[in-house]
Amino acid sequence: MRTLALFAIGLVFGGGIGFVTAAGMGVTFDGHDHGDPAHHGAGLTDDGMDHGKAHDTPIEVDAAQAPRLAIAVTPDPMAGHNLHLMVENFAFAPQQASRAHAEGQGHAHVYVNGTKYARVYGPWVHLDGLPAGDVTIDVTLNANSHQPLALGGVPITASTTVEVK
């Protein structure tokens, strides 16, 4: 009986680690690997935009209702770091990913030292495997169509640097 319980626990934790690893590398259940530039060259988004260009063409937001973003990174008690995305006038909408832009909703992209780390659909993400030294964490708010949201032509972003030992 004890062996069966340990086996079940191993399956749960093993599956969870696999899921977290895949998500951290940008792989999603819809089969779209955001870590692979080849996945950005073909196809249209729901609003008719070439998906390959969607990541580069900002969407200008209304200044009166512009989303705001702040971030905080804290060491995780077990391993890695926890990134907290604090947003205003913005709702995470994972069910709308890769669909047409809708005012005030979308997701975030997290970059570590300039390289895309993950697409995020909520206010918290665990950062694991960060390189030692000073690490720059950048976060952008993006529309459902993956286009960066911008105010006055400037993308809505937040950035911080953490020292990883």
C-alpha angles and dihedrals in degrees: 000000000000091000091053091050092050090048091053092048089050091052092051095048094040092052091047092051090049092050093048091047092051092046091049089054092053098255113142135189091253089068094247110133106203090188090064115076090200088071091062100059104076141042136038130265119235090269093054098258120139102256091219090062096039092085092055104044112080123215112226112225129207109265093223092057101028116147117245125211133195127168138200128190120201131175113260112235091232106033142326125007137291120230117205117199111201111194136179126194089012135098125197108236111185091165089062098049114140091012131109121302116269120189114260100008141087137089140279134252118216121207126192114201089340096309121110109253104173150340108239129207100181144033098271133054131170114230112206131173096027114168119254118262132033108349123191116214116196125183127191128192111230136190121242086263088059093247113139115251113236139189117204090351093304118113115242102248143148127205139188138167123224131187111234115198 
